[in-house]
Amino acid sequence: MNNAKSVPIVLGVKCAQSKDQFERAISLTKKYSLRSIEIQEVFNIMEKIPTEKRADIVANYLRNAGITHIAYHYPIKSRWDSVEEAKSYDLAWKSNKIIEFSRETIKEAVLVASKLKINNIVPVNFHLFRFVDKKNISEKEKEEGLKTGEKVLLELKDYADTLCKEYGLIKDNKPLIQITRENNPPDHGTVDGLLDYHPLEIVRTKDKGIKNCLDFAHLEQYMNYLKEGKGELPGADIDKKYYAEKVNWDFAINALKENIILVHVNDAYGYKKEGEGLEMGAGNIDYRRIFELLREISNENVIYTIEIKDGHINWNKVENSIIKIIESQST
């Protein structure tokens, strides 16, 4: 099978900046003629290796890998031990620590794009959470979180725009580095977040130049909770009062439309954390139909990243997902 012809979308995989992950990721992109890699920043790597050195490492691995598109994801922990710890990594609390890591992520994306002479949009992906104690969950707190988090995102966009001008990363009078805002899963484990479950929420900053990342599993679980859940995830419960619109896949994709430039492809069931970020076919998502919906409204340079929660350990799950996606695109 000629895989390059079988994958009309810009499909890729995700990896961190380690030798093992790069080698595994690149072996899959070459095997299946994939064109994209999304770099997941990791706190301990960022703390040990300066930004310029990390950019050199990434560029050296990708230079001869046939990669035409890249994306970046700022560092994020898989779990938090307390609300106070979570708040210190939350852009919607204007945490100086995570803002600095975010700026480093943007700078690395700029350096890599410059070194590789990337000529396509480079999404740099972020989340807004507004983690709070249960006693502080309210619409007022949600509004404050949106105000704070969106201001931070716009400041990060200004920083990215400035670097793009400095490094000449401009195409059609637009900066190549684009900040994206991703939809969140309803279950954050040990803490509660208030923001960015609903499609209408993550698209609020569209007119100010913030793009979107759509995560299949996160949206599926959010919709499942709206239908089946009550009282378990109070952050998501607020949305039942906050938004009158009923959410389904057609509504979500129509609401986001061309503002989507990055898609995280995965599967899910239920609304709890254990059912999130699964390999394709392991959950209940009708991904063939979603791809059809996205093809109708999305531009041709949307990056589709296979994001499996344990994919960095179980690369066979990533490969199985690649095969299923290729099959869905060729039928």
PAZAPA-4460 file (N, C-alpha, C; in steps of 0.05 Angstrom, whole numbers, plus 32768, in hexadecimal, padded with zeros to 4 digits):
% residues 331
    n_x    n_y    n_z   ca_x   ca_y   ca_z    c_x    c_y    c_z   seq   type   mol
   8011   7FE8   8000   8000   8000   8000   8011   8019   8000     1      M     A
   800B   802D   7FEF   8019   8046   7FEF   800D   8057   8005     2      N     A
   801A   8058   801C   800E   8066   8033   800B   8084   802F     3      N     A
   801E   8090   8020   801D   80AD   801C   8003   80B4   800E     4      A     A
   7FFA   80A4   7FFB   7FE1   80AA   7FED   7FC9   80A2   7FFE     5      K     A
   7FCD   8090   8011   7FB6   8086   8021   7FB0   8099   8038     6      S     A
   7FC1   80AD   803D   7FBC   80BF   8054   7FBA   80DC   804A     7      V     A
   7FA3   80E4   8040   7FA0   80FF   8035   7FA2   8115   804A     8      P     A
   7F9D   810E   8064   7F9F   8121   8079   7FBC   8123   8083     9      I     A
   7FC3   8138   8090   7FDE   813B   809C   7FDE   812D   80B7    10      V     A
   7FE5   8113   80B6   7FE4   8102   80CD   8000   80FF   80DA    11      L     A
   8001   80FE   80F4   801A   80FB   8101   8017   80EF   811D    12      G     A
   802E   80EC   812B   802F   80E1   8145   803B   80F5   8158    13      V     A
   803A   80EE   8172   8044   8100   8187   805B   80F2   8196    14      K     A
   806F   8103   819D   8085   80F8   81AD   8092   810E   81BD    15      C     A
   80A0   8106   81D2   80B1   8119   81E2   80CD   8119   81D7    16      A     A
   80DE   812A   81E2   80F9   812D   81D7   810D   811A   81E4    17      Q     A
   8108   8100   81DF   811B   80EC   81E8   8122   80DB   81D0    18      S     A
   813A   80CF   81D1   8144   80BF   81BB   8131   80A9   81B4    19      K     A
   8128   809A   81C8   8117   8083   81C3   80FC   808C   81B6    20      D     A
   80F0   80A1   81C0   80D7   80AA   81B5   80D9   80B5   8199    21      Q     A
   80EE   80C4   8194   80F3   80CE   8178   80F7   80B7   8165    22      F     A
   8107   80A4   816C   810C   808D   815A   80F3   807E   8154    23      E     A
   80E3   8079   8169   80CA   806A   8165   80B6   807A   8154    24      R     A
   80B4   8094   815A   80A1   80A4   814C   80A9   80A6   812E    25      A     A
   80C2   80AB   8129   80CC   80AF   810D   80CA   8095   80FE    26      I     A
   80CE   807E   810B   80CB   8064   80FD   80AF   8061   80F4    27      S     A
   809B   806A   8103   807F   8068   80FB   8078   807B   80E5    28      L     A
   8082   8094   80E7   807C   80A8   80D2   8088   809F   80B7    29      T     A
   809F   8093   80B8   80AC   8089   809F   809D   8070   8094    30      K     A
   8096   805E   80A6   8088   8046   809E   806E   804B   8090    31      K     A
   805F   805F   809A   8044   8065   8090   8043   807F   8080    32      Y     A
   805A   808B   807A   805B   80A4   806A   804B   80BA   8077    33      S     A
   804D   80BC   8092   8040   80D2   80A0   8051   80EB   809E    34      L     A
   8044   8102   80A1   8052   811C   809B   8055   812D   80B4    35      R     A
   804C   8125   80CB   804C   8137   80E2   8055   812A   80FB    36      S     A
   8062   813A   810C   8068   8132   8128   8061   8148   813A    37      I     A
   8054   8142   8150   804E   8155   8165   8061   8150   817D    38      E     A
   806F   8164   8185   8082   8162   819B   8074   8168   81B5    39      I     A
   8074   8155   81C8   806A   8159   81E2   8080   8162   81F5    40      Q     A
   807F   817B   81FE   8093   8184   8211   808F   8176   822C    41      E     A
   80A5   8171   8239   80A5   8162   8253   80B5   8173   8267    42      V     A
   80AA   8176   827F   80B6   8188   8293   80D3   8181   8299    43      F     A
   80D9   8168   829F   80F4   8162   82A7   8108   8165   8290    44      N     A
   8100   8161   8277   8111   8167   8261   8116   8185   825E    45      I     A
   8101   8194   8260   8104   81B1   825D   8115   81BD   8274    46      M     A
   8113   81B1   828B   8123   81BB   82A2   8141   81B4   829F    47      E     A
   8147   819E   8291   8163   8196   828E   8171   81A0   8275    48      K     A
   8162   81A4   8260   816E   81AB   8246   8164   81C7   823D    49      I     A
   8176   81D9   8237   816E   81F4   822E   815E   81F3   8214    50      P     A
   814E   8208   8210   813C   8209   81F9   814A   8205   81DF    51      T     A
   8160   8214   81DB   816F   8212   81C2   817A   81F6   81BD    52      E     A
   8183   81E9   81D2   818D   81CD   81CF   8176   81BA   81C8    53      K     A
   815F   81BD   81D5   8148   81AC   81CF   8141   81B0   81B1    54      R     A
   8141   81C8   81A8   813A   81CD   818C   814D   81C0   8179    55      A     A
   8167   81C0   8180   817B   81B2   8170   8176   8194   816F    56      D     A
   816F   8189   8186   8169   816C   8187   8152   8165   8175    57      I     A
   813C   8174   8178   8124   816F   8168   812A   8172   814A    58      V     A
   8137   8187   8143   813D   818C   8126   814F   8177   811B    59      A     A
   8162   816D   812A   8174   8158   8120   8166   813E   811B    60      N     A
   8152   8138   812C   8143   811F   8128   8130   8121   8110    61      Y     A
   8124   8139   810D   810F   813C   80F8   8119   8144   80DD    62      L     A
   8132   814D   80DC   813C   8159   80C3   8139   8146   80AA    63      R     A
   813E   812D   80AE   813D   811A   8097   8127   8105   809A    64      N     A
   8112   810D   80A9   80FD   80FA   80AF   80E4   80FD   809D    65      A     A
   80E6   8110   8089   80CF   8113   8077   80B8   8122   8084    66      G     A
   80BD   8130   809A   80A8   813F   80A8   80A4   815B   809C    67      I     A
   808B   8161   8095   8085   817B   808A   8075   818D   809D    68      T     A
   806A   8181   80B2   805A   8190   80C5   8063   8188   80E1    69      H     A
   8064   819B   80F3   8069   8196   810F   8054   81A5   8120    70      I     A
   8050   819B   8138   8040   81A8   814C   804E   81A5   8167    71      A     A
   8047   81B7   817A   8053   81B5   8195   803C   81B5   81AA    72      Y     A
   8041   81A8   81C0   802F   81A8   81D6   803E   81B0   81EF    73      H     A
   8035   81C4   81FD   8043   81CD   8215   8043   81B7   822A    74      Y     A
   8054   81B8   823E   8056   81A2   8251   803E   81A1   8264    75      P     A
   8035   818A   826A   801E   8186   827B   8021   816D   828B    76      I     A
   8019   816D   82A4   801B   8156   82B5   8003   8143   82B0    77      K     A
   8007   8129   82B4   7FF2   8116   82B0   7FDF   8116   82C8    78      S     A
   7FE8   811F   82E0   7FD8   8121   82F7   7FE4   8135   830B    79      R     A
   7FD3   813F   831C   7FDC   8151   8331   7FD4   8146   834C    80      W     A
   7FE5   814B   8360   7FE0   8140   837B   7FCF   8152   838C    81      D     A
   7FCB   816B   8384   7FBB   817E   8393   7FB2   8194   8381    82      S     A
   7F9E   81A3   8389   7F94   81BA   837A   7FAA   81CF   8378    83      V     A
   7FB8   81D3   838F   7FCD   81E8   838F   7FE3   81E1   837B    84      E     A
   7FEB   81C8   8379   7FFF   81C0   8366   7FF4   81C5   834A    85      E     A
   7FDB   81BD   8344   7FD0   81C0   832A   7FCE   81DD   8322    86      A     A
   7FC7   81EF   8334   7FC6   820B   832E   7FE1   8217   8326    87      K     A
   7FF6   820C   8330   8011   8216   832A   8019   820E   830D    88      S     A
   8009   81FD   8300   800F   81F5   82E4   7FF8   81FD   82D2    89      Y     A
   7FE9   8212   82DA   7FD0   8218   82CC   7FD1   8235   82C1    90      D     A
   7FCF   8237   82A6   7FCF   8251   8299   7FB8   8262   82A2    91      L     A
   7FA1   8255   82A9   7F8A   8265   82B1   7F8C   826F   82CE    92      A     A
   7FA2   8269   82DB   7FA9   8276   82F5   7FC1   8288   82F1    93      W     A
   7FCA   828C   82D8   7FE1   829D   82D2   7FF9   8295   82E2    94      K     A
   7FFE   827B   82E3   8016   8271   82F1   802F   8279   82E2    95      S     A
   8041   8287   82EF   805A   828F   82E2   806A   8277   82D9    96      N     A
   8069   8261   82E8   8078   8249   82E1   8070   823E   82C6    97      K     A
   8056   823A   82C2   804C   822E   82A9   804E   8242   8292    98      I     A
   804B   825C   8298   804E   8270   8283   806B   826F   8278    99      I     A
   807E   826C   8289   809A   826B   8280   809F   8252   826F   100      E     A
   8094   823B   8278   8096   8222   8268   8088   8226   824D   101      F     A
   8072   8234   824D   8063   8238   8234   8073   8249   8221   102      S     A
   807F   825E   822B   8090   826F   821A   80A8   825F   820E   103      R     A
   80B3   824E   821F   80C9   823D   8215   80BF   822A   81FF   104      E     A
   80A7   821F   8202   809C   820E   81EE   8099   821D   81D3   105      T     A
   808E   8235   81D5   808B   8245   81BD   80A7   824B   81B0   106      I     A
   80BA   8252   81C0   80D5   8258   81B6   80E1   8240   81A8   107      K     A
   80DE   8229   81B4   80E8   8210   81A8   80DB   820A   818D   108      E     A
   80C0   820E   818C   80B2   820A   8173   80BC   821D   815D   109      A     A
   80C1   8235   8165   80CC   8249   8152   80E7   8240   8147   110      V     A
   80F9   8238   815A   8114   8230   8152   8114   8218   8140   111      L     A
   8103   8204   8147   8102   81EC   8136   80F6   81F2   811B   112      V     A
   80E1   8202   811A   80D5   8209   8100   80E9   8218   80EF   113      A     A
   80F9   8229   80FB   810D   8238   80ED   8124   8226   80E2   114      S     A
   812D   8214   80F4   8143   8202   80EC   813B   81EF   80D6   115      K     A
   8122   81E6   80D6   8118   81D2   80C2   810B   81E0   80AA   116      L     A
   810A   81FB   80AB   80FD   820A   8096   80E1   8200   8090   117      K     A
   80D2   81FC   80A6   80B6   81F4   80A4   80A6   820B   8098   118      I     A
   8095   8204   8084   8086   8218   8076   8068   8215   807A   119      N     A
   8061   8206   808F   8044   8202   8096   803F   820C   80B2   120      N     A
   8025   8210   80B8   801D   8219   80D2   8027   8205   80E8   121      I     A
   8032   8210   80FE   803B   8200   8114   802A   8206   812D   122      V     A
   8017   81F4   8133   8006   81F8   814B   8017   81F4   8164   123      P     A
   8013   8205   8178   801F   8202   8192   8008   8201   81A6   124      V     A
   8004   81EA   81B3   7FEB   81E4   81C0   7FEB   81E9   81DE   125      N     A
   7FD5   81F4   81E8   7FD2   81FA   8205   7FB7   81F3   820F   126      F     A
   7FB5   81F1   822A   7F9C   81EC   8238   7F96   8202   824C   127      H     A
   7F7D   8209   8250   7F75   8219   8267   7F64   8208   8279   128      L     A
   7F6A   8208   8293   7F5C   81F6   82A6   7F4C   8205   82BB   129      F     A
   7F58   8217   82CA   7F4E   8224   82E2   7F46   820F   82F7   130      R     A
   7F5B   8201   8301   7F57   81ED   8316   7F4F   81FB   8330   131      F     A
   7F3B   81F0   833E   7F31   81FC   8356   7F28   81E6   836A   132      V     A
   7F27   81ED   8384   7F1A   81DC   8398   7EFD   81DA   8392   133      D     A
   7EF1   81C4   8399   7ED4   81C0   8394   7EC3   81D6   839F   134      K     A
   7ECB   81E1   83B6   7EBA   81F5   83C3   7EBB   8210   83B3   135      K     A
   7ECE   8212   83A1   7ED0   822B   8391   7EC6   8229   8375   136      N     A
   7EB9   8212   836F   7EAF   820E   8354   7E95   821F   8350   137      I     A
   7E97   8232   833D   7E80   8244   8338   7E83   8250   831C   138      S     A
   7E6D   825B   8312   7E6F   8269   82F8   7E81   8282   82FA   139      E     A
   7E81   828F   8311   7E92   82A6   8315   7EAF   829F   8313   140      K     A
   7EB6   8289   831F   7ED2   827F   831E   7ED9   8277   8301   141      E     A
   7EC6   826B   82F3   7ECB   8264   82D7   7ED0   827D   82C7   142      K     A
   7EC0   8292   82CA   7EC4   82AA   82BC   7EDF   82B7   82C1   143      E     A
   7EE7   82B6   82DA   7F01   82C1   82E1   7F18   82B1   82D4   144      E     A
   7F14   8297   82D4   7F28   8286   82C7   7F2A   828B   82A9   145      G     A
   7F14   828F   829C   7F14   8295   827F   7F22   82AF   827A   146      L     A
   7F1C   82C3   828A   7F28   82DD   8286   7F46   82DC   8289   147      K     A
   7F4F   82CE   829E   7F6C   82CC   82A3   7F7A   82BB   828E   148      T     A
   7F6F   82A4   8289   7F7C   8291   8276   7F7D   829C   825A   149      G     A
   7F68   82A8   8251   7F68   82B3   8236   7F7B   82CA   8233   150      E     A
   7F7E   82DA   8248   7F92   82F0   8247   7FAE   82E4   8244   151      K     A
   7FB4   82CE   8252   7FCE   82C1   8250   7FD3   82B6   8234   152      V     A
   7FBE   82A9   8229   7FC1   829E   820E   7FC8   82B4   81FA   153      L     A
   7FBB   82CB   81FD   7FC0   82E1   81EA   7FDC   82ED   81EE   154      L     A
   7FE6   82EC   8206   8001   82F5   820B   8015   82E1   81FF   155      E     A
   800F   82C8   8200   8020   82B3   81F3   801F   82B6   81D5   156      L     A
   8007   82BD   81CA   8005   82C2   81AD   8017   82D9   81A5   157      K     A
   8016   82EF   81B5   8027   8306   81AE   8044   82FF   81AE   158      D     A
   804C   82EE   81C1   8068   82E5   81C3   806F   82D4   81AA   159      Y     A
   805D   82C2   81A2   8062   82B2   818A   8063   82C3   8171   160      A     A
   8051   82D6   816F   8051   82E8   8157   806C   82F8   8155   161      D     A
   8075   8301   816C   808E   8310   816C   80A6   82FF   8163   162      T     A
   80A7   82E6   816D   80BC   82D4   8165   80BB   82CD   8147   163      L     A
   80A2   82C9   813E   809F   82C3   8121   80AA   82D9   810F   164      C     A
   80A5   82F2   8117   80B0   8308   8108   80CE   8308   810A   165      K     A
   80D8   8303   8121   80F6   8303   8125   8103   82EE   8114   166      E     A
   80F7   82D6   8112   8103   82C0   8104   80F9   82BD   80E7   167      Y     A
   80E8   82CF   80DE   80DE   82CE   80C3   80CA   82B8   80BE   168      G     A
   80BC   82AF   80D2   80A9   8299   80CF   808D   82A5   80C9   169      L     A
   808B   82B0   80B1   8072   82BD   80A9   806A   82B2   808D   170      I     A
   8051   82AB   808A   8047   82A1   8071   802C   82AD   806C   171      K     A
   8028   82B8   8054   800F   82C6   804D   8008   82DB   8062   172      D     A
   801D   82E9   806B   801A   82FF   807F   8010   82F5   809A   173      N     A
   8013   82DB   80A0   800A   82D0   80BA   8021   82C1   80C6   174      K     A
   8024   82C2   80E1   803A   82B3   80EE   8035   8295   80EC   175      P     A
   804A   8286   80E7   8048   8269   80E5   8041   825B   8100   176      L     A
   804B   8267   8116   8046   825C   8130   802A   8265   8139   177      I     A
   8018   8252   813E   7FFD   8259   8145   7FF6   824C   8160   178      Q     A
   7FEC   825C   8173   7FE4   8252   818D   7FC9   8244   818B   179      I     A
   7FC7   822C   8196   7FAE   821D   8195   7FA4   8218   81B2   180      T     A
   7F8A   8217   81B4   7F7C   8213   81CE   7F6C   81F9   81CB   181      R     A
   7F73   81E6   81DC   7F67   81CB   81DA   7F4F   81C7   81ED   182      E     A
   7F3C   81B8   81E4   7F26   81B0   81F6   7F2F   819C   820B   183      N     A
   7F25   819E   8223   7F2E   818E   8239   7F1C   8175   823E   184      N     A
   7F27   8161   824B   7F17   814A   8253   7F08   8151   826D   185      P     A
   7EF1   8146   8272   7EE1   814D   8289   7EEE   8144   82A4   186      P     A
   7EFD   812E   82A3   7F08   8122   82BB   7F26   8128   82BD   187      D     A
   7F2E   8138   82D1   7F4A   813F   82D5   7F57   812E   82EC   188      H     A
   7F49   8119   82F4   7F54   8108   8309   7F4F   8113   8325   189      G     A
   7F64   811C   8332   7F62   8124   834E   7F59   8141   8352   190      T     A
   7F57   8151   833C   7F50   816D   833E   7F39   8173   832B   191      V     A
   7F2D   818B   832F   7F17   8194   831E   7F1F   81AD   830F   192      D     A
   7F1A   81AD   82F5   7F1E   81C5   82E4   7F04   81CF   82DA   193      G     A
   7F04   81EA   82D4   7EEB   81F7   82CD   7EE8   81FD   82AF   194      L     A
   7EFE   81FB   82A0   7EFE   8207   8286   7F02   81F4   826E   195      L     A
   7EF8   81FE   8257   7EFF   81F4   823C   7EF7   81D7   8236   196      D     A
   7EDE   81D1   823F   7ED2   81B7   8236   7EC1   81BC   821D   197      Y     A
   7EB2   81D1   821D   7E9E   81D7   8208   7EAB   81E3   81F0   198      H     A
   7EA3   81DB   81D7   7EAE   81E7   81BF   7EAB   8205   81BE   199      P     A
   7E95   8210   81C7   7E91   822C   81C6   7EA4   823B   81D8   200      L     A
   7EAE   822D   81EC   7EC1   823A   81FF   7EDD   823C   81F3   201      E     A
   7EE7   8227   81E6   7F02   8228   81DC   7F04   8239   81C3   202      I     A
   7EED   8240   81B7   7EEE   8250   819F   7EE9   826E   81A5   203      V     A
   7EE7   8274   81BE   7EE2   8290   81C7   7EF8   82A3   81BD   204      R     A
   7F10   8299   81BB   7F27   82AB   81B4   7F2E   82AA   8196   205      T     A
   7F1C   829E   8186   7F20   829C   8169   7F26   82B7   815C   206      K     A
   7F16   82CB   8163   7F18   82E5   8156   7F32   82F4   815E   207      D     A
   7F3F   82EA   8173   7F59   82F5   817B   7F71   82E5   8172   208      K     A
   7F6B   82D2   8160   7F81   82C3   8154   7F8A   82AA   8161   209      G     A
   7F7B   82A1   8175   7F82   8287   8182   7F74   8271   8173   210      I     A
   7F82   825D   816A   7F77   8247   815C   7F6F   8230   816F   211      K     A
   7F65   821A   8164   7F5B   8204   8175   7F67   81EA   816F   212      N     A
   7F6A   81DA   8184   7F70   81BD   8181   7F58   81AE   818B   213      C     A
   7F4E   819C   817B   7F38   818B   8182   7F42   816F   818A   214      L     A
   7F3C   8167   81A2   7F44   814C   81AB   7F2B   813A   81AB   215      D     A
   7F2C   8125   819B   7F16   8112   8198   7F0C   8108   81B3   216      F     A
   7F1E   80FC   81C3   7F16   80EF   81DC   7F0B   8103   81F0   217      A     A
   7F17   811B   81F2   7F0D   812F   8205   7EF1   8137   81FF   218      H     A
   7EEB   813C   81E5   7ED0   8144   81DE   7EBC   812D   81E2   219      L     A
   7EC4   8115   81DA   7EB2   80FE   81DE   7EAB   80FA   81FB   220      E     A
   7EBE   80FC   820D   7EB9   80F8   8229   7EA8   810F   8235   221      Q     A
   7EAD   8127   822C   7E9D   813E   8235   7E80   813A   822D   222      Y     A
   7E7B   8132   8214   7E60   812D   820B   7E53   8117   821B   223      M     A
   7E63   8102   8220   7E58   80EB   8230   7E50   80F5   824C   224      N     A
   7E60   8106   8258   7E5A   8110   8273   7E41   8122   8273   225      Y     A
   7E3E   8132   825E   7E26   8143   825C   7E0D   8132   825B   226      L     A
   7E0F   811A   824F   7DF8   8108   824C   7DF4   80F6   8264   227      K     A
   7E0A   80ED   8270   7E08   80D7   8284   7E11   80DF   82A0   228      E     A
   7E21   80F4   82A3   7E2D   80FA   82BD   7E1F   8111   82CC   229      G     A
   7E22   8111   82E6   7E17   8126   82F6   7E24   8125   8312   230      K     A
   7E31   813B   831A   7E3B   813D   8335   7E57   8132   8339   231      G     A
   7E61   8121   8326   7E7C   8116   832A   7E92   8129   8321   232      E     A
   7E8D   8139   830C   7EA1   814B   8301   7E94   8167   8301   233      L     A
   7E95   8174   8318   7E86   818E   831B   7E90   81A4   8308   234      P     A
   7EA9   81A3   82FF   7EB2   81B6   82EC   7EA2   81B4   82D2   235      G     A
   7E9E   819C   82C9   7E8E   8197   82B0   7E71   819C   82B5   236      A     A
   7E67   8197   82CE   7E4B   819B   82D4   7E43   81B8   82D0   237      D     A
   7E55   81CB   82D5   7E4E   81E7   82D1   7E45   81EC   82B5   238      I     A
   7E51   81DF   82A2   7E4B   81E4   8285   7E2E   81DD   827F   239      D     A
   7E22   81CC   828E   7E06   81C5   8288   7DF4   81DD   828C   240      K     A
   7DFC   81EF   829E   7DED   8208   82A2   7DF8   821E   8291   241      K     A
   7E12   821D   828D   7E20   8234   827F   7E1A   8235   8262   242      Y     A
   7E17   821D   8255   7E12   821C   8238   7DF8   820E   8232   243      Y     A
   7DE7   821C   8223   7DCD   8210   821C   7DCF   81FC   8205   244      A     A
   7DE4   81FF   81F5   7DE7   81EF   81DD   7DED   81D2   81E3   245      E     A
   7DDF   81C0   81D7   7DE6   81A3   81D9   7DFD   819D   81C7   246      K     A
   7E10   818E   81D1   7E29   8189   81C2   7E28   816D   81B6   247      V     A
   7E2D   816C   819C   7E33   8153   818E   7E4A   8159   817B   248      N     A
   7E53   8144   816C   7E6A   8148   815B   7E65   815D   8145   249      W     A
   7E4D   815C   8139   7E47   816F   8124   7E48   818C   812F   250      D     A
   7E3B   8190   8146   7E3B   81AA   8152   7E58   81B4   8159   251      F     A
   7E68   81A2   8165   7E83   81AA   816D   7E94   81B2   8155   252      A     A
   7E94   81A1   8141   7EA5   81A6   812A   7E9B   81BF   811B   253      I     A
   7E82   81C3   8119   7E77   81DB   810C   7E7E   81F4   811C   254      N     A
   7E7E   81F2   8136   7E85   8209   8147   7EA2   8211   8144   255      A     A
   7EB4   81FD   8141   7ED0   8202   813F   7ED9   8208   8122   256      L     A
   7ECE   81F9   810F   7ED2   81FD   80F3   7EF0   8200   80EC   257      K     A
   7EF6   8215   80DC   7F11   8219   80D2   7F24   8222   80E8   258      E     A
   7F1B   8226   8100   7F2D   822E   8115   7F3D   8216   8120   259      N     A
   7F35   81FE   8118   7F44   81E6   811F   7F5D   81E4   810D   260      I     A
   7F74   81E4   811A   7F8D   81DF   810A   7F9C   81C7   8115   261      I     A
   7F93   81BC   812B   7FA0   81A4   8137   7F8A   8192   8142   262      L     A
   7F8C   8178   813D   7F79   8164   8147   7F88   814E   8155   263      V     A
   7F80   8147   816D   7F8B   8130   817B   7F78   8119   8177   264      H     A
   7F82   8105   816A   7F72   80EE   8161   7F76   80D7   8175   265      V     A
   7F60   80CE   8180   7F61   80B8   8194   7F44   80AE   8198   266      N     A
   7F41   809C   81AA   7F26   8091   81AF   7F1F   8094   81CD   267      D     A
   7F07   808E   81D4   7EFE   8091   81F0   7EE4   8083   81F5   268      A     A
   7EDF   807E   820F   7EC4   8075   8218   7EBF   8082   8233   269      Y     A
   7EA6   8083   823A   7E9E   808E   8254   7EA7   80AB   8257   270      G     A
   7EAB   80B3   8271   7EB5   80CE   8276   7ECA   80D0   828C   271      Y     A
   7ED3   80B9   8295   7EE8   80B8   82A9   7F04   80B6   829C   272      K     A
   7F18   80BC   82AB   7F33   80BE   82A0   7F3D   80A4   8293   273      K     A
   7F35   808D   829E   7F3F   8074   8294   7F35   806E   8277   274      E     A
   7F1F   807C   826F   7F14   8078   8254   7F1E   808C   823F   275      G     A
   7F32   809C   8246   7F3A   80B2   8235   7F54   80AB   8226   276      E     A
   7F58   80B5   820E   7F71   80B3   81FF   7F78   8097   81F7   277      G     A
   7F64   8088   81EE   7F69   806C   81E7   7F71   8069   81C9   278      L     A
   7F7C   8052   81C2   7F82   804D   81A6   7F68   804B   8196   279      E     A
   7F69   8050   817D   7F52   8050   816C   7F45   8034   816C   280      M     A
   7F2B   8034   8170   7F1C   801B   8171   7F18   8010   818D   281      G     A
   7F25   801C   81A1   7F22   8012   81BC   7F0C   8020   81CC   282      A     A
   7F00   8034   81BF   7EEB   8043   81CC   7ED2   8044   81BA   283      G     A
   7EC2   8059   81BD   7EA8   805A   81AF   7EA6   8070   819B   284      N     A
   7EBC   807D   8194   7EBB   8093   8181   7EB8   8089   8164   285      I     A
   7EA5   8095   8156   7EA2   808F   8139   7EB6   80A1   812A   286      D     A
   7ECF   8099   812A   7EE4   80AB   811F   7EE2   80AE   8101   287      Y     A
   7ED8   809A   80F3   7ED5   809D   80D6   7EC2   80B4   80CF   288      R     A
   7EAC   80B6   80DE   7E99   80CC   80D8   7EA5   80E7   80E0   289      R     A
   7EB5   80E8   80F6   7EC1   8101   80FF   7ED5   810B   80EA   290      I     A
   7EE5   80F8   80DF   7EF7   8100   80C9   7EE8   810C   80B2   291      F     A
   7ED1   8101   80AB   7EC1   810B   8095   7EB7   8128   809B   292      E     A
   7EAE   812C   80B4   7EA5   8147   80BC   7EBC   815B   80BB   293      L     A
   7ED3   8153   80C4   7EEA   8165   80C4   7EF4   816B   80A8   294      L     A
   7EF2   8158   8096   7EFA   815D   807A   7EE8   8172   806D   295      R     A
   7ED0   8174   8076   7EBD   8187   806A   7EC3   81A4   8071   296      E     A
   7ECF   81A8   8089   7ED2   81C4   8092   7EEF   81CC   8097   297      I     A
   7F01   81B9   8099   7F1C   81C0   80A1   7F2E   81C6   8089   298      S     A
   7F43   81D6   808E   7F56   81DC   8078   7F69   81C4   8075   299      N     A
   7F77   81C3   805F   7F87   81AB   8058   7FA0   81A8   8069   300      E     A
   7FA7   81BD   8078   7FBF   81BC   8089   7FBA   81B5   80A6   301      N     A
   7FA2   81AD   80AD   7F9D   81A4   80C8   7FAF   818C   80CE   302      V     A
   7FBC   818D   80E6   7FCD   8177   80EE   7FBC   8164   8100   303      I     A
   7FBD   814A   80F9   7FAF   8136   8109   7FC5   8125   8118   304      Y     A
   7FC6   8129   8132   7FD9   811A   8142   7FCC   8103   8151   305      T     A
   7FD7   80EB   814D   7FCD   80D4   815D   7FD8   80D8   8179   306      I     A
   7FC6   80DB   818D   7FCE   80E0   81A8   7FC1   80CB   81BA   307      E     A
   7FD0   80B6   81C1   7FC7   80A1   81D2   7FD4   80A5   81ED   308      I     A
   7FC5   80A3   8203   7FD0   80AB   821D   7FE8   809B   8226   309      K     A
   7FEA   8082   821E   8003   8072   8224   8012   806B   820B   310      D     A
   800E   807B   81F6   801B   8075   81DC   8039   8077   81DD   311      G     A
   8044   8087   81F0   8061   8088   81F2   806D   806F   81FE   312      H     A
   805C   805E   8209   8065   8044   8214   805C   802D   8201   313      I     A
   8043   802F   81F8   8038   801A   81E7   8035   8024   81CA   314      N     A
   804B   8024   81BC   804B   802F   81A1   803B   801E   818E   315      W     A
   8035   8005   8196   8024   7FF4   8185   8008   7FFF   8183   316      N     A
   7FFF   800D   8199   7FE5   8019   8198   7FE4   8031   8185   317      K     A
   7FFA   803F   8184   7FFC   8055   8170   7FFC   804A   8154   318      V     A
   800B   8034   814F   800C   8029   8135   7FF1   801D   812D   319      E     A
   7FE3   8010   813F   7FC8   8005   8139   7FB5   801C   8131   320      N     A
   7FB8   8033   813F   7FA7   804A   8139   7FAE   8055   811D   321      S     A
   7FC7   8056   8117   7FCF   8060   80FC   7FC2   804F   80E7   322      I     A
   7FC3   8034   80EA   7FB8   8022   80D6   7F9A   8027   80D3   323      I     A
   7F8C   802A   80EA   7F6F   802E   80E8   7F68   8049   80DB   324      K     A
   7F78   805D   80E0   7F73   8077   80D4   7F78   8076   80B6   325      I     A
   7F8D   8069   80AE   7F93   8066   8091   7F7D   8057   8083   326      I     A
   7F73   8042   8090   7F5C   8033   8084   7F43   8045   8082   327      E     A
   7F3F   8056   8096   7F27   8068   8095   7F29   807C   807F   328      S     A
   7F42   8084   8078   7F46   8099   8064   7F45   808E   8048   329      Q     A
   7F49   8074   8045   7F4B   8068   802B   7F32   8059   8022   330      S     A
   7F1D   805B   8033   7F04   804D   802B   7EEE   8062   8028   331      T     A
***
